[in-house]
Amino acid sequence: MLPPLLLTVSCSVIRILNLPRSPVRYPIQVYEGYTERDEGQWIAQRIQDLAAVDPDFAYYRVAVLARTHRRASAVLGVLAKHRCLRHG
């Protein structure tokens, strides 16, 4: 199975721009839920799981890609509710 197009394009851009690579500590995960809320809860749980087992976990290194602004807004609302957003 081929990875989603967005992931393929992102990897290509990184290669073309010759961006520095950091050691992979957390694998890229692709998930599609039934609803925006379902996706947000899944993402929040993954973030909380990572933070619980890694004392050096850096919230700013987490990226979430969404297909639409509406979906991104809904996911952001769930992440805020679960206190998975950190600033600074």
N, C-alpha and C positions, 0 to 999 in steps of 0.2 A: 504494500500500500504506500503510495506517495504521500509525503507530508503536505499539509494544506499550502495553497499557493502563497499566502502571506508569509509563512515561515520560510519557504523556499526563496522568495524574493529577499527577505531580510538577511538570510545567510549569504546570498549573492552580493548584496550591498556591503556587508562587512568584509567579504573577500576583495571586492573591487576597491574599496577605500583603504584596504590594508590596515584596518583598525587593530589596535593591540588586543590580544586575547588574554583573558584572565582564566585561571584554572576553573574548570567546571565544578562547582560545589553542589549545585542544584540543577537537576535536569529540566529541560523545557517540557511542560506538560500541556497537552491540548485537551480541552473538555468542552462539550456542548450540552448544556442543560435543557430542560423542557421550557423553562421560563428564565427571565432575567434574574429573578430572585434566587432560583435554584443555582444558577451559575455563580451569583454573588456569594451565596452560602458555601458552595464548594471551594471557591477561591479563598474566602475568609478562613475556612477550616485548614486549608493547606498552609496558609501564612502562619496561623497559630501553631500548627504542628511543627513547622520549621523553627519558629522562634522558641518553642518549648525545649527543643533538643540542642540548639546551638547558641551558646552564650554570646557569641560574636555576630549573631544574625543582624544583618543590616537591612532595615525596611526599604531604604532608598534604592536597593539593588533589585527590588521586585518590579516587574513590568507586567501589565495586563493589557492585552490587545483585544479590542472589541470591534465587531462588524459595523455598528452604528452608534451615533451619539446617544440615542435613546437607551440602547442597551448599556452603554458605558455609564450613563447617569444612574441607571437602576443598580448596576453592580457597585458603583461608588457609594450609593446610599447604604447598601448592605455592609460594605466594608467599614463605613463610618460607624454604623450601629454596633458592629463587632469590635470596634476600636482597633482595627488593623491598619489605620492610617497614622503615620508618624511624620512629623515635620522637623527639618533641621538635620 
